[in-house]
Amino acid sequence: MINHDRPHNNDDVYDDLTGSHLSAPYRRREKSTSSHASQPLSVHQENSSRSTQSQQEAEIERLRRQLSQVQQRNQEMEKENSAFRYRTSGPCGSVARSNKEISVPYGHFDAIKDYVKGPEIWRDVKFLSTDGETMDVCKLLIQKMPQFSGLKTSNPDLFQVNVKNFHELCGGTVLAAVNSRRTDVTSALKKAHEKRYCAGKIMPKPKELQDVILRRAPMTKVPVAPHPDMPDFEAMSLNTAEADAVSMAISDWNGMAEQKQAIEHNCRVERNREFFKWYWTCLLPPVASKNRWGPAFRKNFTITGGCYRNQPEKKLITDSDEAFVLIVHENCDKRFPHTAECKKKGVKPKENAPELATRWCAADAGLQKFGGWTNKGRKRFVNYAKMLHRIKKEREVIEMEEKFLRGLAGRQDLEDAEEASEISETAPEEGFGGELGKASFVTLCTDVWDEDLEEGDEIQVDELDDTYMKPKKKKQKKNESEVLAQATQQQSV
């Protein structure tokens, strides 16, 4: 702020900041400096403007080069993606002859695993035994997965080449997904067995479960003729699911042979119903998953009649689903009870315990390409699927399931499902995969079965024997003296 009270003259300049007077020479130097500085300022600005403009042009040129490189890289990536989608090696449209010419993003391998484990493939494929079966799955993946829709073509020869190349690239992923899904479902079935056993409920024997799943077990009670010497079972609060308890309730059955036969039959029926309810609500859900047999499905549809709304011919529960439940429980008829008993006692099963032996799945078989199941077990699985395909067409079976479903709808105690080294030469039936073990797409073979199987044909399944695979041997740890002796011997040699 200027002080207007002070005197002014030409030789005197007042400094408003310090409150002091500036001498005339300083004022003249200030004027001189400012006058000389204003003279070259326009030249300096012009030079600076030229320099700034040249820098901007250089920056624009650099960005143009960078953009050109990015565009070139995008074109190369688009060309690679196009070659992958259409199996072409160039604009001419020729098919790529080697799987090395294509590139599948890593995320697509995860998508393949999820799709194979999902309801579309697993519902029909429980085992893969040959490269041909694996190639059939690869063909389905190309047809159904949007990621590989570009591989479809109207030319059958070119499509077959695409399928072959896809199998060479992704066949191992498909095999691993099927084997992994089979292991996961087996573990879920084991948990369902342990849960029921630890709850103190009666457990079915292998033959009983077989009869229930194959619909051979009686499910309808018969009336019991009245007799004056017969006690009131309801008043005695007997568990009618236990036939032994009923037999012990009457010490003398003389004169009541007809009543005894009817009561024992009804006890078996009650026992079968209990097992069938467990199979319906606890064993099928881990195999079919909630997508096909969740609570909303199993409480409103029968096993034989449940189907997709828009695809009536496509069943919710396939023949292979039911056959797999049966074959797993027969395979582990010693293993599951032993692990359940250990779980109830709170102890861990021993690795080399003989009770852990299985019938058709070798624990010491090493890593097999098509899984550790022997061909004998796979063939038995296929036979069960064929038997179920025929049995589920019978009118008596359909009516039984409809009546059973109505009974389930009236009960509130439904259980929730568990949401769920070198190999020596063996006989062909004991091998692991190959033509003798083909077991995939059994559900899709129904048309062939209908043609091959006549009305009088019987499908034979051998009775279970006492033959089991050897349990996995536990590696013995060497003590220090053995290690030292072995090292000394090697040094001497």
Secondary structure in CASP SS format (residue, H / E / C, confidence):
PFRMAT SS
TARGET T0000
AUTHOR 0000-0000-0000
METHOD secondary structure of the structure
MODEL  1
M C 1.00
I C 1.00
N C 1.00
H C 1.00
D C 1.00
R C 1.00
P C 1.00
H C 1.00
N E 1.00
N C 1.00
D C 1.00
D E 1.00
V E 1.00
Y E 1.00
D C 1.00
D C 1.00
L C 1.00
T C 1.00
G C 1.00
S C 1.00
H E 1.00
L E 1.00
S C 1.00
A H 1.00
P H 1.00
Y H 1.00
R H 1.00
R H 1.00
R H 1.00
E H 1.00
K H 1.00
S H 1.00
T H 1.00
S H 1.00
S H 1.00
H H 1.00
A H 1.00
S H 1.00
Q C 1.00
P C 1.00
L H 1.00
S H 1.00
V H 1.00
H H 1.00
Q H 1.00
E H 1.00
N H 1.00
S H 1.00
S H 1.00
R H 1.00
S H 1.00
T H 1.00
Q H 1.00
S H 1.00
Q H 1.00
Q H 1.00
E H 1.00
A H 1.00
E H 1.00
I H 1.00
E H 1.00
R H 1.00
L H 1.00
R H 1.00
R H 1.00
Q H 1.00
L H 1.00
S H 1.00
Q H 1.00
V H 1.00
Q H 1.00
Q H 1.00
R H 1.00
N H 1.00
Q H 1.00
E H 1.00
M H 1.00
E H 1.00
K H 1.00
E H 1.00
N H 1.00
S H 1.00
A H 1.00
F H 1.00
R H 1.00
Y H 1.00
R C 1.00
T E 1.00
S C 1.00
G C 1.00
P C 1.00
C C 1.00
G C 1.00
S C 1.00
V E 1.00
A C 1.00
R C 1.00
S C 1.00
N H 1.00
K H 1.00
E H 1.00
I C 1.00
S C 1.00
V C 1.00
P C 1.00
Y H 1.00
G H 1.00
H H 1.00
F H 1.00
D H 1.00
A H 1.00
I H 1.00
K H 1.00
D H 1.00
Y H 1.00
V H 1.00
K H 1.00
G C 1.00
P C 1.00
E C 1.00
I C 1.00
W C 1.00
R C 1.00
D C 1.00
V C 1.00
K C 1.00
F C 1.00
L C 1.00
S C 1.00
T C 1.00
D H 1.00
G H 1.00
E H 1.00
T H 1.00
M H 1.00
D H 1.00
V H 1.00
C H 1.00
K H 1.00
L H 1.00
L H 1.00
I H 1.00
Q H 1.00
K H 1.00
M C 1.00
P H 1.00
Q H 1.00
F H 1.00
S H 1.00
G H 1.00
L H 1.00
K C 1.00
T C 1.00
S C 1.00
N C 1.00
P H 1.00
D H 1.00
L H 1.00
F H 1.00
Q H 1.00
V H 1.00
N H 1.00
V H 1.00
K H 1.00
N H 1.00
F H 1.00
H H 1.00
E H 1.00
L H 1.00
C H 1.00
G H 1.00
G H 1.00
T H 1.00
V H 1.00
L H 1.00
A H 1.00
A H 1.00
V H 1.00
N H 1.00
S H 1.00
R H 1.00
R H 1.00
T H 1.00
D H 1.00
V H 1.00
T H 1.00
S H 1.00
A H 1.00
L H 1.00
K H 1.00
K H 1.00
A H 1.00
H H 1.00
E H 1.00
K H 1.00
R H 1.00
Y H 1.00
C H 1.00
A C 1.00
G C 1.00
K C 1.00
I C 1.00
M C 1.00
P C 1.00
K C 1.00
P H 1.00
K H 1.00
E H 1.00
L H 1.00
Q H 1.00
D H 1.00
V H 1.00
I H 1.00
L C 1.00
R C 1.00
R C 1.00
A C 1.00
P C 1.00
M C 1.00
T C 1.00
K C 1.00
V C 1.00
P C 1.00
V C 1.00
A C 1.00
P C 1.00
H C 1.00
P C 1.00
D C 1.00
M C 1.00
P C 1.00
D C 1.00
F H 1.00
E H 1.00
A H 1.00
M H 1.00
S C 1.00
L C 1.00
N C 1.00
T C 1.00
A C 1.00
E C 1.00
A H 1.00
D H 1.00
A H 1.00
V H 1.00
S H 1.00
M H 1.00
A H 1.00
I C 1.00
S C 1.00
D C 1.00
W C 1.00
N C 1.00
G C 1.00
M C 1.00
A H 1.00
E H 1.00
Q H 1.00
K H 1.00
Q H 1.00
A H 1.00
I H 1.00
E H 1.00
H H 1.00
N H 1.00
C H 1.00
R H 1.00
V H 1.00
E H 1.00
R H 1.00
N H 1.00
R H 1.00
E H 1.00
F H 1.00
F H 1.00
K H 1.00
W H 1.00
Y H 1.00
W H 1.00
T H 1.00
C H 1.00
L H 1.00
L H 1.00
P H 1.00
P H 1.00
V H 1.00
A H 1.00
S H 1.00
K H 1.00
N H 1.00
R H 1.00
W H 1.00
G C 1.00
P H 1.00
A H 1.00
F H 1.00
R H 1.00
K C 1.00
N C 1.00
F C 1.00
T C 1.00
I C 1.00
T C 1.00
G C 1.00
G C 1.00
C E 1.00
Y C 1.00
R C 1.00
N C 1.00
Q C 1.00
P C 1.00
E C 1.00
K C 1.00
K E 1.00
L C 1.00
I C 1.00
T C 1.00
D H 1.00
S H 1.00
D H 1.00
E H 1.00
A H 1.00
F H 1.00
V H 1.00
L H 1.00
I H 1.00
V H 1.00
H H 1.00
E H 1.00
N H 1.00
C C 1.00
D C 1.00
K C 1.00
R H 1.00
F H 1.00
P H 1.00
H H 1.00
T H 1.00
A H 1.00
E H 1.00
C H 1.00
K H 1.00
K H 1.00
K H 1.00
G C 1.00
V C 1.00
K C 1.00
P C 1.00
K C 1.00
E C 1.00
N C 1.00
A C 1.00
P H 1.00
E H 1.00
L H 1.00
A C 1.00
T C 1.00
R C 1.00
W C 1.00
C E 1.00
A C 1.00
A C 1.00
D C 1.00
A C 1.00
G C 1.00
L C 1.00
Q C 1.00
K C 1.00
F C 1.00
G C 1.00
G C 1.00
W E 1.00
T C 1.00
N H 1.00
K H 1.00
G H 1.00
R H 1.00
K H 1.00
R H 1.00
F H 1.00
V H 1.00
N H 1.00
Y H 1.00
A H 1.00
K H 1.00
M H 1.00
L H 1.00
H H 1.00
R H 1.00
I H 1.00
K C 1.00
K C 1.00
E C 1.00
R H 1.00
E H 1.00
V H 1.00
I H 1.00
E H 1.00
M H 1.00
E H 1.00
E H 1.00
K H 1.00
F H 1.00
L H 1.00
R H 1.00
G H 1.00
L H 1.00
A H 1.00
G C 1.00
R C 1.00
Q C 1.00
D C 1.00
L C 1.00
E C 1.00
D C 1.00
A C 1.00
E C 1.00
E C 1.00
A C 1.00
S C 1.00
E C 1.00
I C 1.00
S C 1.00
E C 1.00
T C 1.00
A C 1.00
P H 1.00
E H 1.00
E H 1.00
G C 1.00
F C 1.00
G C 1.00
G C 1.00
E H 1.00
L H 1.00
G H 1.00
K C 1.00
A C 1.00
S C 1.00
F C 1.00
V C 1.00
T H 1.00
L H 1.00
C H 1.00
T H 1.00
D H 1.00
V H 1.00
W H 1.00
D H 1.00
E H 1.00
D H 1.00
L C 1.00
E C 1.00
E C 1.00
G C 1.00
D C 1.00
E C 1.00
I C 1.00
Q C 1.00
V C 1.00
D C 1.00
E C 1.00
L C 1.00
D C 1.00
D C 1.00
T C 1.00
Y C 1.00
M C 1.00
K C 1.00
P C 1.00
K C 1.00
K C 1.00
K C 1.00
K C 1.00
Q C 1.00
K C 1.00
K C 1.00
N C 1.00
E H 1.00
S H 1.00
E H 1.00
V H 1.00
L H 1.00
A H 1.00
Q H 1.00
A H 1.00
T H 1.00
Q H 1.00
Q H 1.00
Q H 1.00
S H 1.00
V C 1.00
END
